[in-house]
Amino acid sequence: VQLQASGGGLVQAGGSLRLSCVASGSISTIYIMAWYCQAPGKQRELVARQNSAGSKNYVDSVKGRFTISRDNAKNTVYLQMNSLKPEDTGVYYCYAQLWSGTIWSDYWGQGTQVTVSS
């Protein structure tokens, strides 16, 4: 199983970006898909997550600005990021918890850099 993330880049404060992450390989069911951010000098932290039932959770700092969504038919998760702030800068990693048919496992994408200039 592989997770391929894309969509990062350099944007000015107040701008928008849309991240995408596609899961491929031997996948039976994806339970959770999520986005994490690792800012410079900090630990990786959860930004947003969505389970297979559609329930969503966000870290307080992005509520009202970021939206996570999934296309289950395409095994894809998106993160629409609006009103970006310099403190949103970091490497964004997608995450998936999935059932391969025999075992639940956690997978991470390679990360995509988001840089917000002031």
Helices and strands as residue ranges (DSSP letters): E 2-6, E 9-12, E 17-24, E 29-38, E 44-51, E 56-58, G 60-62, E 66-71, G 72-74, E 76-81, G 86-88, E 90-99, E 104-108, E 112-117
